[in-house]
């Protein structure tokens, strides 16, 4: 599950919530108003890390 960023247009509160991407937007924790996704800043996901195959001829090398 990704950590998604939300913003409340009513009170301006910005917050993050660990939720499924297809889930409805959560209510604002301060005023209870409807929120919108905020796409500014980093987005963290549980993506798999790339592992090295030690075959530098097939990739750009270890960094």
N, C-alpha and C positions, 0 to 999 in steps of 0.2 A: 504494500500500500504506500502511495506517495504522501509526502507532507505537502499539502496544498496551502496556498496563501489566499486569504480573503480580505475584502475591504467593505465596510459599511458606508453607503452613501449618505445615510442620515446623520450619524455622529462622527464619521471619519476614522473609526477604530480599525486598525489593521491587526490581523491575527493569523496564526497558522493552525491547521487541523490535519491530523492523520486520518485520512478517509479514502475511500475508493474514488477514482476519477469520475465514474459515472453516477455517483451518489448526488442527491440534490444538495444545494448549498445550505450550510448550517445557518441558524439564526445568529445574529450578533450577540456575543456574550455580555455586552454592556447594556444595549437598549432593546434587544430582541427583534430588531428590524431585519429586513431582507438584506442579504449580502450578495456581492458579486466577486468573481474570481479576480485576483490581483496578480498580474503576470510580471511584476517587477521583482528583481532580485533573483537569487538562486532558487532552483527547484531541486529538492532532494528526492531521489527514488532509491529503490532497493535493486539497482541494476547490478548484474554480475560483473566482477572485475575481470579484465583481460588477463589471461595467463600466458606466460612466455613458453614457446615451443622450442626455444634454443635453435631455431632454424632461421637465421637472419636473412637468408636468401629469399624467403617468402614474406617477410614483413619489413618494417622500417627500422628494425633493430631495437634492442633493449634500451630503455631510457630510465 
